Amino acid sequence: MEEKAKEGRGNRKILTGRVVSNKMIKTVVIEITRRKLHPLYKKYITRTKKIKAHDEQNQCQVGDIVRVIESRPLSKEKRWRLLQIVEKVE
């Protein structure tokens, strides 16, 4: 679910994931899940990683599906910004 963004300077990655935490101010933790084929056993393995993203208006809730875009370093661990909320949880 990785694609390149064409707006702005350079090529920035765009990822889609699920919000797992919004307890920080203007920061959300997003879980990125991808399926990878094992080279020897030919079984699909689920790989997940968690990234921190900047949410300026604190609009994300836990469970939302969001898209984030790569950006300059915003803090020690934040290198992503919220691009859009694809699906809101109710």
PDB file of N, CA, C and O in Angstrom, chain B, residues numbered from 101:
ATOM      1  N   MET B 101       0.819  -1.187   0.000  1.00  0.00           N
ATOM      2  CA  MET B 101       0.000   0.000   0.000  1.00  0.00           C
ATOM      3  C   MET B 101       0.860   1.247   0.000  1.00  0.00           C
ATOM      4  O   MET B 101       0.475   2.279   0.550  1.00  0.00           O
ATOM      5  N   GLU B 102       1.996   1.151  -0.603  1.00  0.00           N
ATOM      6  CA  GLU B 102       2.899   2.288  -0.666  1.00  0.00           C
ATOM      7  C   GLU B 102       2.815   2.906  -2.043  1.00  0.00           C
ATOM      8  O   GLU B 102       2.858   2.203  -3.052  1.00  0.00           O
ATOM      9  N   GLU B 103       2.696   4.202  -2.084  1.00  0.00           N
ATOM     10  CA  GLU B 103       2.666   4.894  -3.362  1.00  0.00           C
ATOM     11  C   GLU B 103       3.425   6.202  -3.211  1.00  0.00           C
ATOM     12  O   GLU B 103       3.683   6.666  -2.100  1.00  0.00           O
ATOM     13  N   LYS B 104       3.771   6.778  -4.331  1.00  0.00           N
ATOM     14  CA  LYS B 104       4.550   8.013  -4.325  1.00  0.00           C
ATOM     15  C   LYS B 104       3.629   9.209  -4.542  1.00  0.00           C
ATOM     16  O   LYS B 104       2.689   9.143  -5.334  1.00  0.00           O
ATOM     17  N   ALA B 105       3.903  10.292  -3.839  1.00  0.00           N
ATOM     18  CA  ALA B 105       3.130  11.520  -4.000  1.00  0.00           C
ATOM     19  C   ALA B 105       3.808  12.407  -5.034  1.00  0.00           C
ATOM     20  O   ALA B 105       5.036  12.473  -5.090  1.00  0.00           O
ATOM     21  N   LYS B 106       3.029  13.074  -5.835  1.00  0.00           N
ATOM     22  CA  LYS B 106       3.573  13.911  -6.903  1.00  0.00           C
ATOM     23  C   LYS B 106       3.579  15.390  -6.555  1.00  0.00           C
ATOM     24  O   LYS B 106       4.255  16.170  -7.226  1.00  0.00           O
ATOM     25  N   GLU B 107       2.841  15.803  -5.517  1.00  0.00           N
ATOM     26  CA  GLU B 107       2.807  17.219  -5.197  1.00  0.00           C
ATOM     27  C   GLU B 107       4.016  17.598  -4.345  1.00  0.00           C
ATOM     28  O   GLU B 107       4.588  16.748  -3.662  1.00  0.00           O
ATOM     29  N   GLY B 108       4.397  18.846  -4.383  1.00  0.00           N
ATOM     30  CA  GLY B 108       5.498  19.322  -3.561  1.00  0.00           C
ATOM     31  C   GLY B 108       6.853  18.944  -4.129  1.00  0.00           C
ATOM     32  O   GLY B 108       6.976  18.569  -5.295  1.00  0.00           O
ATOM     33  N   ARG B 109       7.866  19.048  -3.284  1.00  0.00           N
ATOM     34  CA  ARG B 109       9.228  18.746  -3.706  1.00  0.00           C
ATOM     35  C   ARG B 109       9.523  17.261  -3.541  1.00  0.00           C
ATOM     36  O   ARG B 109       9.214  16.670  -2.507  1.00  0.00           O
ATOM     37  N   GLY B 110      10.123  16.662  -4.570  1.00  0.00           N
ATOM     38  CA  GLY B 110      10.559  15.272  -4.469  1.00  0.00           C
ATOM     39  C   GLY B 110       9.422  14.280  -4.444  1.00  0.00           C
ATOM     40  O   GLY B 110       8.254  14.641  -4.585  1.00  0.00           O
ATOM     41  N   ASN B 111       9.775  13.043  -4.265  1.00  0.00           N
ATOM     42  CA  ASN B 111       8.787  11.965  -4.164  1.00  0.00           C
ATOM     43  C   ASN B 111       8.652  11.562  -2.706  1.00  0.00           C
ATOM     44  O   ASN B 111       9.614  11.119  -2.079  1.00  0.00           O
ATOM     45  N   ARG B 112       7.456  11.720  -2.178  1.00  0.00           N
ATOM     46  CA  ARG B 112       7.194  11.367  -0.788  1.00  0.00           C
ATOM     47  C   ARG B 112       6.305  10.145  -0.733  1.00  0.00           C
ATOM     48  O   ARG B 112       5.349  10.025  -1.500  1.00  0.00           O
ATOM     49  N   LYS B 113       6.620   9.236   0.177  1.00  0.00           N
ATOM     50  CA  LYS B 113       5.839   8.018   0.319  1.00  0.00           C
ATOM     51  C   LYS B 113       4.511   8.318   1.007  1.00  0.00           C
ATOM     52  O   LYS B 113       4.419   9.194   1.867  1.00  0.00           O
ATOM     53  N   ILE B 114       3.490   7.571   0.607  1.00  0.00           N
ATOM     54  CA  ILE B 114       2.178   7.643   1.240  1.00  0.00           C
ATOM     55  C   ILE B 114       1.829   6.241   1.708  1.00  0.00           C
ATOM     56  O   ILE B 114       1.880   5.292   0.925  1.00  0.00           O
ATOM     57  N   LEU B 115       1.473   6.103   2.990  1.00  0.00           N
ATOM     58  CA  LEU B 115       1.111   4.804   3.559  1.00  0.00           C
ATOM     59  C   LEU B 115      -0.302   4.870   4.118  1.00  0.00           C
ATOM     60  O   LEU B 115      -0.786   5.936   4.497  1.00  0.00           O
ATOM     61  N   THR B 116      -0.952   3.717   4.161  1.00  0.00           N
ATOM     62  CA  THR B 116      -2.294   3.599   4.722  1.00  0.00           C
ATOM     63  C   THR B 116      -2.234   2.650   5.911  1.00  0.00           C
ATOM     64  O   THR B 116      -1.629   1.581   5.831  1.00  0.00           O
ATOM     65  N   GLY B 117      -2.865   3.045   7.016  1.00  0.00           N
ATOM     66  CA  GLY B 117      -2.847   2.194   8.200  1.00  0.00           C
ATOM     67  C   GLY B 117      -3.985   2.524   9.142  1.00  0.00           C
ATOM     68  O   GLY B 117      -4.831   3.371   8.856  1.00  0.00           O
ATOM     69  N   ARG B 118      -3.985   1.829  10.284  1.00  0.00           N
ATOM     70  CA  ARG B 118      -5.042   1.967  11.288  1.00  0.00           C
ATOM     71  C   ARG B 118      -4.482   2.664  12.525  1.00  0.00           C
ATOM     72  O   ARG B 118      -3.384   2.345  12.980  1.00  0.00           O
ATOM     73  N   VAL B 119      -5.242   3.616  13.067  1.00  0.00           N
ATOM     74  CA  VAL B 119      -4.828   4.331  14.274  1.00  0.00           C
ATOM     75  C   VAL B 119      -4.985   3.399  15.477  1.00  0.00           C
ATOM     76  O   VAL B 119      -6.061   2.847  15.708  1.00  0.00           O
ATOM     77  N   VAL B 120      -3.901   3.229  16.239  1.00  0.00           N
ATOM     78  CA  VAL B 120      -3.956   2.369  17.421  1.00  0.00           C
ATOM     79  C   VAL B 120      -3.867   3.163  18.716  1.00  0.00           C
ATOM     80  O   VAL B 120      -4.188   2.640  19.783  1.00  0.00           O
ATOM     81  N   SER B 121      -3.430   4.440  18.638  1.00  0.00           N
ATOM     82  CA  SER B 121      -3.364   5.273  19.836  1.00  0.00           C
ATOM     83  C   SER B 121      -3.451   6.740  19.444  1.00  0.00           C
ATOM     84  O   SER B 121      -2.864   7.165  18.449  1.00  0.00           O
ATOM     85  N   ASN B 122      -4.196   7.512  20.241  1.00  0.00           N
ATOM     86  CA  ASN B 122      -4.266   8.964  20.039  1.00  0.00           C
ATOM     87  C   ASN B 122      -4.145   9.692  21.371  1.00  0.00           C
ATOM     88  O   ASN B 122      -4.730  10.760  21.551  1.00  0.00           O
ATOM     89  N   LYS B 123      -3.395   9.123  22.298  1.00  0.00           N
ATOM     90  CA  LYS B 123      -3.307   9.679  23.644  1.00  0.00           C
ATOM     91  C   LYS B 123      -2.334  10.843  23.762  1.00  0.00           C
ATOM     92  O   LYS B 123      -2.332  11.547  24.772  1.00  0.00           O
ATOM     93  N   MET B 124      -1.507  11.053  22.742  1.00  0.00           N
ATOM     94  CA  MET B 124      -0.578  12.174  22.770  1.00  0.00           C
ATOM     95  C   MET B 124      -1.227  13.391  22.120  1.00  0.00           C
ATOM     96  O   MET B 124      -2.172  13.261  21.341  1.00  0.00           O
ATOM     97  N   ILE B 125      -0.714  14.568  22.447  1.00  0.00           N
ATOM     98  CA  ILE B 125      -1.240  15.802  21.872  1.00  0.00           C
ATOM     99  C   ILE B 125      -0.665  15.964  20.474  1.00  0.00           C
ATOM    100  O   ILE B 125       0.553  15.976  20.297  1.00  0.00           O
ATOM    101  N   LYS B 126      -1.552  16.092  19.465  1.00  0.00           N
ATOM    102  CA  LYS B 126      -1.193  16.285  18.058  1.00  0.00           C
ATOM    103  C   LYS B 126      -0.344  15.160  17.478  1.00  0.00           C
ATOM    104  O   LYS B 126       0.378  15.373  16.504  1.00  0.00           O
ATOM    105  N   THR B 127      -0.421  13.962  18.065  1.00  0.00           N
ATOM    106  CA  THR B 127       0.330  12.810  17.561  1.00  0.00           C
ATOM    107  C   THR B 127      -0.555  11.570  17.635  1.00  0.00           C
ATOM    108  O   THR B 127      -1.257  11.356  18.623  1.00  0.00           O
ATOM    109  N   VAL B 128      -0.515  10.761  16.588  1.00  0.00           N
ATOM    110  CA  VAL B 128      -1.217   9.486  16.589  1.00  0.00           C
ATOM    111  C   VAL B 128      -0.218   8.385  16.246  1.00  0.00           C
ATOM    112  O   VAL B 128       0.752   8.612  15.523  1.00  0.00           O
ATOM    113  N   VAL B 129      -0.468   7.199  16.772  1.00  0.00           N
ATOM    114  CA  VAL B 129       0.338   6.032  16.441  1.00  0.00           C
ATOM    115  C   VAL B 129      -0.464   5.215  15.446  1.00  0.00           C
ATOM    116  O   VAL B 129      -1.624   4.880  15.689  1.00  0.00           O
ATOM    117  N   ILE B 130       0.169   4.895  14.318  1.00  0.00           N
ATOM    118  CA  ILE B 130      -0.500   4.185  13.235  1.00  0.00           C
ATOM    119  C   ILE B 130       0.195   2.853  13.004  1.00  0.00           C
ATOM    120  O   ILE B 130       1.423   2.775  12.971  1.00  0.00           O
ATOM    121  N   GLU B 131      -0.608   1.806  12.846  1.00  0.00           N
ATOM    122  CA  GLU B 131      -0.075   0.475  12.575  1.00  0.00           C
ATOM    123  C   GLU B 131      -0.191   0.202  11.082  1.00  0.00           C
ATOM    124  O   GLU B 131      -1.290   0.189  10.526  1.00  0.00           O
ATOM    125  N   ILE B 132       0.941  -0.014  10.446  1.00  0.00           N
ATOM    126  CA  ILE B 132       1.002  -0.319   9.024  1.00  0.00           C
ATOM    127  C   ILE B 132       1.139  -1.831   8.889  1.00  0.00           C
ATOM    128  O   ILE B 132       2.073  -2.424   9.430  1.00  0.00           O
ATOM    129  N   THR B 133       0.216  -2.450   8.172  1.00  0.00           N
ATOM    130  CA  THR B 133       0.235  -3.904   7.989  1.00  0.00           C
ATOM    131  C   THR B 133       0.471  -4.225   6.521  1.00  0.00           C
ATOM    132  O   THR B 133      -0.166  -3.651   5.638  1.00  0.00           O
ATOM    133  N   ARG B 134       1.394  -5.148   6.270  1.00  0.00           N
ATOM    134  CA  ARG B 134       1.618  -5.602   4.899  1.00  0.00           C
ATOM    135  C   ARG B 134       1.808  -7.108   4.915  1.00  0.00           C
ATOM    136  O   ARG B 134       2.253  -7.682   5.909  1.00  0.00           O
ATOM    137  N   ARG B 135       1.466  -7.738   3.803  1.00  0.00           N
ATOM    138  CA  ARG B 135       1.609  -9.192   3.664  1.00  0.00           C
ATOM    139  C   ARG B 135       2.777  -9.465   2.743  1.00  0.00           C
ATOM    140  O   ARG B 135       2.871  -8.898   1.654  1.00  0.00           O
ATOM    141  N   LYS B 136       3.679 -10.350   3.194  1.00  0.00           N
ATOM    142  CA  LYS B 136       4.894 -10.641   2.448  1.00  0.00           C
ATOM    143  C   LYS B 136       4.961 -12.136   2.192  1.00  0.00           C
ATOM    144  O   LYS B 136       4.688 -12.940   3.083  1.00  0.00           O
ATOM    145  N   LEU B 137       5.324 -12.504   0.976  1.00  0.00           N
ATOM    146  CA  LEU B 137       5.452 -13.918   0.613  1.00  0.00           C
ATOM    147  C   LEU B 137       6.807 -14.435   1.072  1.00  0.00           C
ATOM    148  O   LEU B 137       7.841 -13.850   0.752  1.00  0.00           O
ATOM    149  N   HIS B 138       6.799 -15.542   1.831  1.00  0.00           N
ATOM    150  CA  HIS B 138       8.047 -16.141   2.275  1.00  0.00           C
ATOM    151  C   HIS B 138       8.753 -16.768   1.072  1.00  0.00           C
ATOM    152  O   HIS B 138       8.125 -17.512   0.319  1.00  0.00           O
ATOM    153  N   PRO B 139      10.047 -16.483   0.874  1.00  0.00           N
ATOM    154  CA  PRO B 139      10.722 -16.946  -0.348  1.00  0.00           C
ATOM    155  C   PRO B 139      10.851 -18.465  -0.462  1.00  0.00           C
ATOM    156  O   PRO B 139      10.823 -18.998  -1.571  1.00  0.00           O
ATOM    157  N   LEU B 140      10.990 -19.166   0.654  1.00  0.00           N
ATOM    158  CA  LEU B 140      11.174 -20.612   0.600  1.00  0.00           C
ATOM    159  C   LEU B 140       9.855 -21.375   0.736  1.00  0.00           C
ATOM    160  O   LEU B 140       9.582 -22.292  -0.038  1.00  0.00           O
ATOM    161  N   TYR B 141       9.044 -20.994   1.718  1.00  0.00           N
ATOM    162  CA  TYR B 141       7.837 -21.755   2.026  1.00  0.00           C
ATOM    163  C   TYR B 141       6.603 -21.282   1.274  1.00  0.00           C
ATOM    164  O   TYR B 141       5.567 -21.942   1.333  1.00  0.00           O
ATOM    165  N   LYS B 142       6.681 -20.164   0.573  1.00  0.00           N
ATOM    166  CA  LYS B 142       5.580 -19.649  -0.255  1.00  0.00           C
ATOM    167  C   LYS B 142       4.293 -19.413   0.532  1.00  0.00           C
ATOM    168  O   LYS B 142       3.196 -19.522  -0.017  1.00  0.00           O
ATOM    169  N   LYS B 143       4.430 -19.089   1.816  1.00  0.00           N
ATOM    170  CA  LYS B 143       3.283 -18.720   2.628  1.00  0.00           C
ATOM    171  C   LYS B 143       3.331 -17.227   2.874  1.00  0.00           C
ATOM    172  O   LYS B 143       4.409 -16.637   2.949  1.00  0.00           O
ATOM    173  N   TYR B 144       2.160 -16.614   3.000  1.00  0.00           N
ATOM    174  CA  TYR B 144       2.122 -15.191   3.270  1.00  0.00           C
ATOM    175  C   TYR B 144       2.294 -14.943   4.761  1.00  0.00           C
ATOM    176  O   TYR B 144       1.655 -15.586   5.593  1.00  0.00           O
ATOM    177  N   ILE B 145       3.163 -14.005   5.076  1.00  0.00           N
ATOM    178  CA  ILE B 145       3.440 -13.623   6.457  1.00  0.00           C
ATOM    179  C   ILE B 145       2.959 -12.187   6.635  1.00  0.00           C
ATOM    180  O   ILE B 145       3.214 -11.339   5.780  1.00  0.00           O
ATOM    181  N   THR B 146       2.266 -11.909   7.732  1.00  0.00           N
ATOM    182  CA  THR B 146       1.804 -10.561   8.017  1.00  0.00           C
ATOM    183  C   THR B 146       2.874  -9.829   8.797  1.00  0.00           C
ATOM    184  O   THR B 146       3.281 -10.267   9.873  1.00  0.00           O
ATOM    185  N   ARG B 147       3.328  -8.713   8.254  1.00  0.00           N
ATOM    186  CA  ARG B 147       4.332  -7.878   8.896  1.00  0.00           C
ATOM    187  C   ARG B 147       3.672  -6.562   9.299  1.00  0.00           C
ATOM    188  O   ARG B 147       2.960  -5.955   8.500  1.00  0.00           O
ATOM    189  N   THR B 148       3.904  -6.119  10.537  1.00  0.00           N
ATOM    190  CA  THR B 148       3.342  -4.853  10.991  1.00  0.00           C
ATOM    191  C   THR B 148       4.452  -3.970  11.539  1.00  0.00           C
ATOM    192  O   THR B 148       5.447  -4.456  12.078  1.00  0.00           O
ATOM    193  N   LYS B 149       4.262  -2.664  11.390  1.00  0.00           N
ATOM    194  CA  LYS B 149       5.150  -1.711  12.044  1.00  0.00           C
ATOM    195  C   LYS B 149       4.306  -0.535  12.502  1.00  0.00           C
ATOM    196  O   LYS B 149       3.271  -0.227  11.912  1.00  0.00           O
ATOM    197  N   LYS B 150       4.761   0.114  13.558  1.00  0.00           N
ATOM    198  CA  LYS B 150       4.053   1.258  14.118  1.00  0.00           C
ATOM    199  C   LYS B 150       4.861   2.511  13.854  1.00  0.00           C
ATOM    200  O   LYS B 150       6.073   2.544  14.070  1.00  0.00           O
ATOM    201  N   ILE B 151       4.175   3.542  13.384  1.00  0.00           N
ATOM    202  CA  ILE B 151       4.817   4.830  13.146  1.00  0.00           C
ATOM    203  C   ILE B 151       4.025   5.913  13.857  1.00  0.00           C
ATOM    204  O   ILE B 151       2.831   5.761  14.115  1.00  0.00           O
ATOM    205  N   LYS B 152       4.704   7.007  14.169  1.00  0.00           N
ATOM    206  CA  LYS B 152       4.044   8.158  14.778  1.00  0.00           C
ATOM    207  C   LYS B 152       3.832   9.211  13.699  1.00  0.00           C
ATOM    208  O   LYS B 152       4.724   9.484  12.895  1.00  0.00           O
ATOM    209  N   ALA B 153       2.646   9.793  13.692  1.00  0.00           N
ATOM    210  CA  ALA B 153       2.300  10.789  12.678  1.00  0.00           C
ATOM    211  C   ALA B 153       1.718  12.026  13.349  1.00  0.00           C
ATOM    212  O   ALA B 153       1.123  11.946  14.424  1.00  0.00           O
ATOM    213  N   HIS B 154       1.900  13.170  12.697  1.00  0.00           N
ATOM    214  CA  HIS B 154       1.421  14.455  13.210  1.00  0.00           C
ATOM    215  C   HIS B 154      -0.031  14.669  12.804  1.00  0.00           C
ATOM    216  O   HIS B 154      -0.369  14.601  11.621  1.00  0.00           O
ATOM    217  N   ASP B 155      -0.887  14.926  13.785  1.00  0.00           N
ATOM    218  CA  ASP B 155      -2.313  15.192  13.576  1.00  0.00           C
ATOM    219  C   ASP B 155      -2.615  16.564  14.161  1.00  0.00           C
ATOM    220  O   ASP B 155      -2.871  16.691  15.358  1.00  0.00           O
ATOM    221  N   GLU B 156      -2.585  17.584  13.322  1.00  0.00           N
ATOM    222  CA  GLU B 156      -2.656  18.974  13.780  1.00  0.00           C
ATOM    223  C   GLU B 156      -3.946  19.293  14.534  1.00  0.00           C
ATOM    224  O   GLU B 156      -3.899  19.984  15.551  1.00  0.00           O
ATOM    225  N   GLN B 157      -5.103  18.807  14.060  1.00  0.00           N
ATOM    226  CA  GLN B 157      -6.382  19.138  14.701  1.00  0.00           C
ATOM    227  C   GLN B 157      -6.861  18.093  15.705  1.00  0.00           C
ATOM    228  O   GLN B 157      -7.976  18.218  16.213  1.00  0.00           O
ATOM    229  N   ASN B 158      -6.081  17.087  16.005  1.00  0.00           N
ATOM    230  CA  ASN B 158      -6.486  16.003  16.909  1.00  0.00           C
ATOM    231  C   ASN B 158      -7.827  15.413  16.484  1.00  0.00           C
ATOM    232  O   ASN B 158      -8.724  15.260  17.313  1.00  0.00           O
ATOM    233  N   GLN B 159      -7.973  15.081  15.205  1.00  0.00           N
ATOM    234  CA  GLN B 159      -9.255  14.607  14.687  1.00  0.00           C
ATOM    235  C   GLN B 159      -9.340  13.089  14.551  1.00  0.00           C
ATOM    236  O   GLN B 159     -10.424  12.564  14.294  1.00  0.00           O
ATOM    237  N   CYS B 160      -8.246  12.378  14.714  1.00  0.00           N
ATOM    238  CA  CYS B 160      -8.249  10.914  14.560  1.00  0.00           C
ATOM    239  C   CYS B 160      -8.710  10.236  15.837  1.00  0.00           C
ATOM    240  O   CYS B 160      -8.395  10.678  16.942  1.00  0.00           O
ATOM    241  N   GLN B 161      -9.459   9.157  15.670  1.00  0.00           N
ATOM    242  CA  GLN B 161      -9.877   8.315  16.780  1.00  0.00           C
ATOM    243  C   GLN B 161      -9.259   6.934  16.598  1.00  0.00           C
ATOM    244  O   GLN B 161      -8.860   6.573  15.490  1.00  0.00           O
ATOM    245  N   VAL B 162      -9.179   6.166  17.669  1.00  0.00           N
ATOM    246  CA  VAL B 162      -8.633   4.816  17.596  1.00  0.00           C
ATOM    247  C   VAL B 162      -9.526   3.976  16.697  1.00  0.00           C
ATOM    248  O   VAL B 162     -10.743   3.943  16.878  1.00  0.00           O
ATOM    249  N   GLY B 163      -8.924   3.299  15.728  1.00  0.00           N
ATOM    250  CA  GLY B 163      -9.663   2.466  14.792  1.00  0.00           C
ATOM    251  C   GLY B 163      -9.863   3.090  13.423  1.00  0.00           C
ATOM    252  O   GLY B 163     -10.252   2.391  12.487  1.00  0.00           O
ATOM    253  N   ASP B 164      -9.612   4.377  13.279  1.00  0.00           N
ATOM    254  CA  ASP B 164      -9.749   5.035  11.975  1.00  0.00           C
ATOM    255  C   ASP B 164      -8.709   4.498  10.989  1.00  0.00           C
ATOM    256  O   ASP B 164      -7.591   4.152  11.370  1.00  0.00           O
ATOM    257  N   ILE B 165      -9.098   4.438   9.730  1.00  0.00           N
ATOM    258  CA  ILE B 165      -8.165   4.113   8.654  1.00  0.00           C
ATOM    259  C   ILE B 165      -7.702   5.451   8.077  1.00  0.00           C
ATOM    260  O   ILE B 165      -8.521   6.267   7.654  1.00  0.00           O
ATOM    261  N   VAL B 166      -6.379   5.672   8.062  1.00  0.00           N
ATOM    262  CA  VAL B 166      -5.838   6.967   7.642  1.00  0.00           C
ATOM    263  C   VAL B 166      -4.727   6.774   6.617  1.00  0.00           C
ATOM    264  O   VAL B 166      -4.144   5.697   6.490  1.00  0.00           O
ATOM    265  N   ARG B 167      -4.453   7.864   5.887  1.00  0.00           N
ATOM    266  CA  ARG B 167      -3.316   7.909   4.976  1.00  0.00           C
ATOM    267  C   ARG B 167      -2.350   8.952   5.507  1.00  0.00           C
ATOM    268  O   ARG B 167      -2.757  10.051   5.885  1.00  0.00           O
ATOM    269  N   VAL B 168      -1.062   8.604   5.536  1.00  0.00           N
ATOM    270  CA  VAL B 168      -0.035   9.520   6.018  1.00  0.00           C
ATOM    271  C   VAL B 168       0.998   9.727   4.920  1.00  0.00           C
ATOM    272  O   VAL B 168       1.199   8.865   4.065  1.00  0.00           O
ATOM    273  N   ILE B 169       1.653  10.889   4.958  1.00  0.00           N
ATOM    274  CA  ILE B 169       2.650  11.234   3.962  1.00  0.00           C
ATOM    275  C   ILE B 169       3.965  11.522   4.682  1.00  0.00           C
ATOM    276  O   ILE B 169       3.987  12.077   5.780  1.00  0.00           O
ATOM    277  N   GLU B 170       5.040  11.135   4.042  1.00  0.00           N
ATOM    278  CA  GLU B 170       6.373  11.353   4.581  1.00  0.00           C
ATOM    279  C   GLU B 170       6.657  12.857   4.659  1.00  0.00           C
ATOM    280  O   GLU B 170       6.244  13.613   3.779  1.00  0.00           O
ATOM    281  N   SER B 171       7.361  13.291   5.710  1.00  0.00           N
ATOM    282  CA  SER B 171       7.666  14.716   5.852  1.00  0.00           C
ATOM    283  C   SER B 171       9.028  14.874   6.520  1.00  0.00           C
ATOM    284  O   SER B 171       9.714  13.897   6.820  1.00  0.00           O
ATOM    285  N   ARG B 172       9.390  16.112   6.740  1.00  0.00           N
ATOM    286  CA  ARG B 172      10.644  16.379   7.448  1.00  0.00           C
ATOM    287  C   ARG B 172      10.504  15.914   8.892  1.00  0.00           C
ATOM    288  O   ARG B 172       9.380  15.741   9.363  1.00  0.00           O
ATOM    289  N   PRO B 173      11.602  15.708   9.608  1.00  0.00           N
ATOM    290  CA  PRO B 173      11.490  15.315  11.019  1.00  0.00           C
ATOM    291  C   PRO B 173      10.782  16.390  11.843  1.00  0.00           C
ATOM    292  O   PRO B 173      11.200  17.548  11.867  1.00  0.00           O
ATOM    293  N   LEU B 174       9.710  15.989  12.514  1.00  0.00           N
ATOM    294  CA  LEU B 174       8.932  16.918  13.333  1.00  0.00           C
ATOM    295  C   LEU B 174       9.291  16.799  14.813  1.00  0.00           C
ATOM    296  O   LEU B 174       9.067  17.734  15.582  1.00  0.00           O
ATOM    297  N   SER B 175       9.842  15.664  15.213  1.00  0.00           N
ATOM    298  CA  SER B 175      10.328  15.444  16.575  1.00  0.00           C
ATOM    299  C   SER B 175      11.304  14.274  16.510  1.00  0.00           C
ATOM    300  O   SER B 175      11.735  13.882  15.425  1.00  0.00           O
ATOM    301  N   LYS B 176      11.646  13.725  17.648  1.00  0.00           N
ATOM    302  CA  LYS B 176      12.612  12.623  17.674  1.00  0.00           C
ATOM    303  C   LYS B 176      12.140  11.424  16.864  1.00  0.00           C
ATOM    304  O   LYS B 176      12.942  10.786  16.183  1.00  0.00           O
ATOM    305  N   GLU B 177      10.853  11.112  16.930  1.00  0.00           N
ATOM    306  CA  GLU B 177      10.343   9.915  16.247  1.00  0.00           C
ATOM    307  C   GLU B 177       9.311  10.211  15.166  1.00  0.00           C
ATOM    308  O   GLU B 177       8.984   9.315  14.388  1.00  0.00           O
ATOM    309  N   LYS B 178       8.785  11.432  15.087  1.00  0.00           N
ATOM    310  CA  LYS B 178       7.741  11.752  14.107  1.00  0.00           C
ATOM    311  C   LYS B 178       8.348  12.178  12.783  1.00  0.00           C
ATOM    312  O   LYS B 178       9.054  13.183  12.706  1.00  0.00           O
ATOM    313  N   ARG B 179       8.061  11.387  11.719  1.00  0.00           N
ATOM    314  CA  ARG B 179       8.510  11.720  10.376  1.00  0.00           C
ATOM    315  C   ARG B 179       7.368  11.640   9.372  1.00  0.00           C
ATOM    316  O   ARG B 179       7.613  11.614   8.165  1.00  0.00           O
ATOM    317  N   TRP B 180       6.134  11.600   9.843  1.00  0.00           N
ATOM    318  CA  TRP B 180       4.959  11.455   8.987  1.00  0.00           C
ATOM    319  C   TRP B 180       3.917  12.478   9.392  1.00  0.00           C
ATOM    320  O   TRP B 180       3.851  12.881  10.553  1.00  0.00           O
ATOM    321  N   ARG B 181       3.089  12.906   8.419  1.00  0.00           N
ATOM    322  CA  ARG B 181       1.979  13.819   8.659  1.00  0.00           C
ATOM    323  C   ARG B 181       0.693  13.166   8.187  1.00  0.00           C
ATOM    324  O   ARG B 181       0.702  12.381   7.238  1.00  0.00           O
ATOM    325  N   LEU B 182      -0.408  13.485   8.841  1.00  0.00           N
ATOM    326  CA  LEU B 182      -1.711  12.974   8.436  1.00  0.00           C
ATOM    327  C   LEU B 182      -2.123  13.618   7.119  1.00  0.00           C
ATOM    328  O   LEU B 182      -2.126  14.843   6.995  1.00  0.00           O
ATOM    329  N   LEU B 183      -2.468  12.796   6.144  1.00  0.00           N
ATOM    330  CA  LEU B 183      -2.895  13.311   4.840  1.00  0.00           C
ATOM    331  C   LEU B 183      -4.417  13.359   4.769  1.00  0.00           C
ATOM    332  O   LEU B 183      -4.996  14.386   4.416  1.00  0.00           O
ATOM    333  N   GLN B 184      -5.066  12.237   5.107  1.00  0.00           N
ATOM    334  CA  GLN B 184      -6.529  12.214   5.104  1.00  0.00           C
ATOM    335  C   GLN B 184      -7.018  11.039   5.934  1.00  0.00           C
ATOM    336  O   GLN B 184      -6.297  10.068   6.162  1.00  0.00           O
ATOM    337  N   ILE B 185      -8.264  11.154   6.379  1.00  0.00           N
ATOM    338  CA  ILE B 185      -8.923  10.056   7.079  1.00  0.00           C
ATOM    339  C   ILE B 185      -9.766   9.341   6.034  1.00  0.00           C
ATOM    340  O   ILE B 185     -10.713   9.914   5.496  1.00  0.00           O
ATOM    341  N   VAL B 186      -9.422   8.090   5.747  1.00  0.00           N
ATOM    342  CA  VAL B 186     -10.105   7.325   4.726  1.00  0.00           C
ATOM    343  C   VAL B 186     -11.453   6.821   5.247  1.00  0.00           C
ATOM    344  O   VAL B 186     -12.474   6.899   4.563  1.00  0.00           O
ATOM    345  N   GLU B 187     -11.424   6.296   6.489  1.00  0.00           N
ATOM    346  CA  GLU B 187     -12.650   5.713   7.054  1.00  0.00           C
ATOM    347  C   GLU B 187     -12.697   6.018   8.549  1.00  0.00           C
ATOM    348  O   GLU B 187     -11.769   5.695   9.290  1.00  0.00           O
ATOM    349  N   LYS B 188     -13.797   6.648   8.980  1.00  0.00           N
ATOM    350  CA  LYS B 188     -13.980   6.965  10.403  1.00  0.00           C
ATOM    351  C   LYS B 188     -14.650   5.806  11.100  1.00  0.00           C
ATOM    352  O   LYS B 188     -15.519   5.145  10.530  1.00  0.00           O
ATOM    353  N   VAL B 189     -14.243   5.555  12.349  1.00  0.00           N
ATOM    354  CA  VAL B 189     -14.892   4.545  13.166  1.00  0.00           C
ATOM    355  C   VAL B 189     -16.025   5.248  13.919  1.00  0.00           C
ATOM    356  O   VAL B 189     -15.940   6.444  14.196  1.00  0.00           O
ATOM    357  N   GLU B 190     -17.076   4.509  14.246  1.00  0.00           N
ATOM    358  CA  GLU B 190     -18.213   5.135  14.913  1.00  0.00           C
ATOM    359  C   GLU B 190     -18.388   4.666  16.316  1.00  0.00           C
ATOM    360  O   GLU B 190     -19.307   5.108  17.004  1.00  0.00           O
TER     361      GLU B 190
END
